[in-house]
Amino acid sequence: MFTSFDLISIFYCFIAIGVIRRLIKKRKALIDDDIDIFDKRLISEVSFFILIPIGVLLHELGHAIAVWYFGGTVVDFEWRVFWGYVSHQGSFTDVQRWWISFSGNLVSIVIGIIPLFYISKVRRLIVKELLRTFAKIEIIYSLIFYPVFSFIGFGGDWVRIYDFSIKPYAQITLVSHILLMFILWKSGVFKSEESNKPEQF
């Protein structure tokens, strides 16, 4: 089934090709550890147009693994670069369906947080900037954009995740969601400008 999301994905793919070309062309300038505004812009583009699709794939794999874990069958696995979905069959309880919905998002949140722990450990400034930028984009998408997107009429995993009839999972998730957002905010992850103080993780 072809949707408007596919049109957006195709458009993004054309942009991604251009990003790859610029990355190859400017690869020597990027490794000199002298990061200017143009380098930061390219790093942001690499984070979104090249790394985010990998995150989307891992997100859908998270759903699929949960389906298999609960004895279900994945009848359709669609990775359409910048979006995707998993169709499945099986006899699931409400809690199991909740976990299937949550699992992909848990993967997205984890792969957004993991880079934060390595920013202070790597030496190259370009790698630090890439880790920081990708983490920020992935976290904003996973914890803010996609939850909001799910509830404004487009549907999505978070409608089931925040089904408060599924106790205590939805309630625990809400508290954890708010707490995690607060910790990330206090750590400076959402700052628009790079702070001289590194993220504390």
C-alpha beads as a LAMMPS data file, in Angstrom:
LAMMPS data file: protein, C-alpha beads

201 atoms
200 bonds

1 atom types
1 bond types

-500.0 500.0 xlo xhi
-500.0 500.0 ylo yhi
-500.0 500.0 zlo zhi

Masses

1 110.0

Atoms # bond

1 1 1 0.000 0.000 0.000
2 1 1 1.435 3.343 -1.130
3 1 1 0.785 6.260 1.208
4 1 1 1.692 9.910 1.621
5 1 1 4.416 8.769 4.014
6 1 1 6.053 6.986 1.084
7 1 1 6.131 10.237 -0.887
8 1 1 7.853 11.938 2.025
9 1 1 10.266 9.025 2.343
10 1 1 11.135 9.173 -1.371
11 1 1 11.732 12.914 -1.096
12 1 1 13.993 12.357 1.905
13 1 1 15.883 9.633 0.027
14 1 1 16.780 12.088 -2.736
15 1 1 18.041 14.490 -0.089
16 1 1 19.995 11.633 1.517
17 1 1 21.778 10.965 -1.779
18 1 1 22.895 14.581 -1.857
19 1 1 24.047 14.346 1.753
20 1 1 26.147 11.279 0.951
21 1 1 27.739 13.086 -1.990
22 1 1 28.622 16.100 0.159
23 1 1 29.923 13.816 2.887
24 1 1 32.272 12.108 0.438
25 1 1 33.357 15.429 -1.044
26 1 1 34.074 17.047 2.330
27 1 1 35.348 13.999 4.197
28 1 1 38.866 15.436 4.549
29 1 1 37.592 18.719 5.972
30 1 1 35.454 16.848 8.499
31 1 1 38.347 14.971 10.069
32 1 1 40.504 18.001 10.839
33 1 1 38.706 18.624 14.168
34 1 1 38.025 22.222 13.132
35 1 1 34.234 22.180 13.164
36 1 1 32.533 25.194 11.626
37 1 1 28.875 25.965 10.978
38 1 1 28.954 24.142 7.639
39 1 1 30.391 21.019 9.265
40 1 1 27.649 21.117 11.903
41 1 1 24.994 21.440 9.230
42 1 1 26.385 18.428 7.370
43 1 1 26.573 16.437 10.605
44 1 1 22.920 17.248 11.299
45 1 1 21.996 16.080 7.809
46 1 1 23.989 12.864 8.215
47 1 1 22.309 12.216 11.563
48 1 1 18.827 12.623 10.143
49 1 1 18.999 11.442 6.544
50 1 1 21.470 8.570 7.002
51 1 1 21.390 7.403 10.623
52 1 1 17.683 7.839 11.394
53 1 1 16.664 5.252 8.738
54 1 1 18.850 2.736 10.575
55 1 1 16.974 3.652 13.750
56 1 1 13.667 3.092 11.944
57 1 1 14.804 -0.385 10.893
58 1 1 15.824 -1.276 14.451
59 1 1 12.504 0.107 15.727
60 1 1 10.544 -2.235 13.465
61 1 1 12.819 -5.145 14.372
62 1 1 11.960 -4.457 18.007
63 1 1 8.279 -4.922 17.210
64 1 1 8.972 -8.081 15.215
65 1 1 11.089 -9.669 17.948
66 1 1 8.312 -9.057 20.485
67 1 1 5.785 -10.692 18.151
68 1 1 7.989 -13.761 17.792
69 1 1 8.695 -13.856 21.532
70 1 1 4.978 -14.088 22.286
71 1 1 4.451 -16.843 19.730
72 1 1 2.982 -14.715 16.970
73 1 1 3.745 -14.541 13.271
74 1 1 5.052 -11.525 11.403
75 1 1 3.024 -11.484 8.198
76 1 1 4.410 -8.233 6.820
77 1 1 7.619 -6.418 7.718
78 1 1 7.844 -3.066 5.972
79 1 1 10.920 -0.858 6.248
80 1 1 10.347 2.100 3.982
81 1 1 13.544 3.897 4.934
82 1 1 12.029 6.770 6.927
83 1 1 8.995 4.940 8.225
84 1 1 7.728 1.392 8.507
85 1 1 5.333 -1.012 10.125
86 1 1 4.976 -4.630 11.196
87 1 1 1.786 -6.601 10.597
88 1 1 1.333 -9.692 12.720
89 1 1 -1.018 -12.510 13.604
90 1 1 -1.399 -14.401 16.832
91 1 1 -3.447 -14.891 19.942
92 1 1 -2.186 -12.185 22.285
93 1 1 -3.327 -10.898 25.642
94 1 1 -3.777 -7.158 26.110
95 1 1 -0.509 -7.016 28.022
96 1 1 1.329 -8.841 25.237
97 1 1 -0.107 -6.440 22.659
98 1 1 1.077 -3.600 24.861
99 1 1 4.592 -5.006 24.919
100 1 1 4.579 -5.468 21.140
101 1 1 3.686 -1.797 20.715
102 1 1 6.186 -0.656 23.327
103 1 1 9.137 -2.792 22.224
104 1 1 9.943 -0.887 19.048
105 1 1 9.792 2.411 20.891
106 1 1 11.976 1.065 23.674
107 1 1 14.595 0.229 21.046
108 1 1 14.363 3.765 19.634
109 1 1 14.745 5.336 23.070
110 1 1 17.722 3.140 23.937
111 1 1 19.606 3.837 20.699
112 1 1 19.003 7.532 21.303
113 1 1 20.383 7.424 24.839
114 1 1 23.386 5.130 24.312
115 1 1 25.434 7.700 22.321
116 1 1 25.206 10.142 25.235
117 1 1 27.396 7.875 27.339
118 1 1 30.172 7.898 24.732
119 1 1 30.379 11.629 23.972
120 1 1 32.859 12.254 26.787
121 1 1 34.846 9.118 25.935
122 1 1 35.683 9.786 22.296
123 1 1 38.513 12.131 21.349
124 1 1 37.596 13.315 17.894
125 1 1 35.405 16.411 17.930
126 1 1 33.604 15.353 14.775
127 1 1 32.564 12.063 16.386
128 1 1 31.424 13.874 19.527
129 1 1 29.285 16.197 17.429
130 1 1 27.816 13.300 15.457
131 1 1 26.936 11.347 18.603
132 1 1 25.418 14.414 20.240
133 1 1 23.370 15.391 17.192
134 1 1 22.081 11.901 16.439
135 1 1 21.143 11.333 20.084
136 1 1 19.232 14.607 20.203
137 1 1 17.298 13.909 16.998
138 1 1 16.492 10.311 17.948
139 1 1 15.388 11.235 21.470
140 1 1 13.193 14.112 20.309
141 1 1 11.559 11.840 17.756
142 1 1 11.096 8.927 20.167
143 1 1 9.972 10.792 23.289
144 1 1 8.204 13.847 21.863
145 1 1 7.348 13.788 18.168
146 1 1 6.078 10.213 17.790
147 1 1 3.942 10.235 20.974
148 1 1 2.318 13.522 19.892
149 1 1 1.959 12.250 16.330
150 1 1 0.156 9.145 17.617
151 1 1 -2.516 11.176 19.394
152 1 1 -3.360 13.840 16.806
153 1 1 -5.256 11.545 14.496
154 1 1 -2.519 9.642 12.681
155 1 1 -2.503 6.653 15.024
156 1 1 0.602 4.915 16.248
157 1 1 2.129 2.796 18.974
158 1 1 1.676 5.335 21.730
159 1 1 -2.115 5.127 21.589
160 1 1 -1.838 1.589 22.920
161 1 1 1.149 2.341 25.137
162 1 1 -0.901 4.975 26.957
163 1 1 -4.032 2.865 27.203
164 1 1 -4.476 3.266 30.961
165 1 1 -6.781 0.265 31.162
166 1 1 -3.624 -1.842 30.814
167 1 1 -2.408 -1.545 34.391
168 1 1 0.184 -0.879 35.663
169 1 1 2.217 -0.704 32.446
170 1 1 0.776 2.498 31.011
171 1 1 0.956 4.248 34.379
172 1 1 4.576 3.207 34.966
173 1 1 5.463 4.305 31.442
174 1 1 3.932 7.752 31.970
175 1 1 5.930 8.342 35.153
176 1 1 9.110 7.015 33.521
177 1 1 8.497 9.122 30.415
178 1 1 8.172 12.326 32.426
179 1 1 11.168 11.473 34.625
180 1 1 13.365 10.640 31.639
181 1 1 12.377 13.852 29.859
182 1 1 13.261 15.832 32.989
183 1 1 16.654 14.131 33.338
184 1 1 17.491 14.709 29.684
185 1 1 16.384 18.334 29.893
186 1 1 18.503 18.967 33.001
187 1 1 21.432 17.287 31.254
188 1 1 21.218 19.764 28.379
189 1 1 20.295 17.269 25.681
190 1 1 17.566 19.505 24.254
191 1 1 19.658 22.679 24.110
192 1 1 19.719 24.245 20.662
193 1 1 23.264 25.487 21.065
194 1 1 26.191 23.370 22.167
195 1 1 27.081 24.020 25.784
196 1 1 30.635 24.145 27.034
197 1 1 29.563 21.834 29.801
198 1 1 29.311 18.226 28.595
199 1 1 26.216 16.147 29.208
200 1 1 26.402 14.435 32.575
201 1 1 25.838 10.700 32.066

Bonds

1 1 1 2
2 1 2 3
3 1 3 4
4 1 4 5
5 1 5 6
6 1 6 7
7 1 7 8
8 1 8 9
9 1 9 10
10 1 10 11
11 1 11 12
12 1 12 13
13 1 13 14
14 1 14 15
15 1 15 16
16 1 16 17
17 1 17 18
18 1 18 19
19 1 19 20
20 1 20 21
21 1 21 22
22 1 22 23
23 1 23 24
24 1 24 25
25 1 25 26
26 1 26 27
27 1 27 28
28 1 28 29
29 1 29 30
30 1 30 31
31 1 31 32
32 1 32 33
33 1 33 34
34 1 34 35
35 1 35 36
36 1 36 37
37 1 37 38
38 1 38 39
39 1 39 40
40 1 40 41
41 1 41 42
42 1 42 43
43 1 43 44
44 1 44 45
45 1 45 46
46 1 46 47
47 1 47 48
48 1 48 49
49 1 49 50
50 1 50 51
51 1 51 52
52 1 52 53
53 1 53 54
54 1 54 55
55 1 55 56
56 1 56 57
57 1 57 58
58 1 58 59
59 1 59 60
60 1 60 61
61 1 61 62
62 1 62 63
63 1 63 64
64 1 64 65
65 1 65 66
66 1 66 67
67 1 67 68
68 1 68 69
69 1 69 70
70 1 70 71
71 1 71 72
72 1 72 73
73 1 73 74
74 1 74 75
75 1 75 76
76 1 76 77
77 1 77 78
78 1 78 79
79 1 79 80
80 1 80 81
81 1 81 82
82 1 82 83
83 1 83 84
84 1 84 85
85 1 85 86
86 1 86 87
87 1 87 88
88 1 88 89
89 1 89 90
90 1 90 91
91 1 91 92
92 1 92 93
93 1 93 94
94 1 94 95
95 1 95 96
96 1 96 97
97 1 97 98
98 1 98 99
99 1 99 100
100 1 100 101
101 1 101 102
102 1 102 103
103 1 103 104
104 1 104 105
105 1 105 106
106 1 106 107
107 1 107 108
108 1 108 109
109 1 109 110
110 1 110 111
111 1 111 112
112 1 112 113
113 1 113 114
114 1 114 115
115 1 115 116
116 1 116 117
117 1 117 118
118 1 118 119
119 1 119 120
120 1 120 121
121 1 121 122
122 1 122 123
123 1 123 124
124 1 124 125
125 1 125 126
126 1 126 127
127 1 127 128
128 1 128 129
129 1 129 130
130 1 130 131
131 1 131 132
132 1 132 133
133 1 133 134
134 1 134 135
135 1 135 136
136 1 136 137
137 1 137 138
138 1 138 139
139 1 139 140
140 1 140 141
141 1 141 142
142 1 142 143
143 1 143 144
144 1 144 145
145 1 145 146
146 1 146 147
147 1 147 148
148 1 148 149
149 1 149 150
150 1 150 151
151 1 151 152
152 1 152 153
153 1 153 154
154 1 154 155
155 1 155 156
156 1 156 157
157 1 157 158
158 1 158 159
159 1 159 160
160 1 160 161
161 1 161 162
162 1 162 163
163 1 163 164
164 1 164 165
165 1 165 166
166 1 166 167
167 1 167 168
168 1 168 169
169 1 169 170
170 1 170 171
171 1 171 172
172 1 172 173
173 1 173 174
174 1 174 175
175 1 175 176
176 1 176 177
177 1 177 178
178 1 178 179
179 1 179 180
180 1 180 181
181 1 181 182
182 1 182 183
183 1 183 184
184 1 184 185
185 1 185 186
186 1 186 187
187 1 187 188
188 1 188 189
189 1 189 190
190 1 190 191
191 1 191 192
192 1 192 193
193 1 193 194
194 1 194 195
195 1 195 196
196 1 196 197
197 1 197 198
198 1 198 199
199 1 199 200
200 1 200 201
